Amino acid sequence: PAVPNLRRSLLPTRAGMGIHQLWCHPTHRKGGVATRLVDAARSRLVYGMTVPADLVAFSSPTGDGLAFARRYSGTGTPLVYDCL
């Protein structure tokens, strides 16, 4: 299904890391599980460095996933990529 307010850019954009799939059972959403998982990945991807939250890209998010990506990245236009 189409995700509202999501546009594809034709310009290449750098990302520090990509989240291919992130799923949390609906009864456990809003509990901080996804945030803790992404925080752990960001802090351990490159030794001695934490990837900035605004450089985390998310693959083809659902509506809920896009809402999470917006909150997490702190921007209304988080980085999103297609898995081909």
Secondary structure as UniProt FT lines:
FT   TURN            4..5
FT   STRAND          17..19
FT   HELIX           26..28
FT   TURN            29..30
FT   HELIX           33..44
FT   TURN            47..48
FT   HELIX           53..55
FT   STRAND          56..59
FT   HELIX           63..73
FT   STRAND          79..81
//
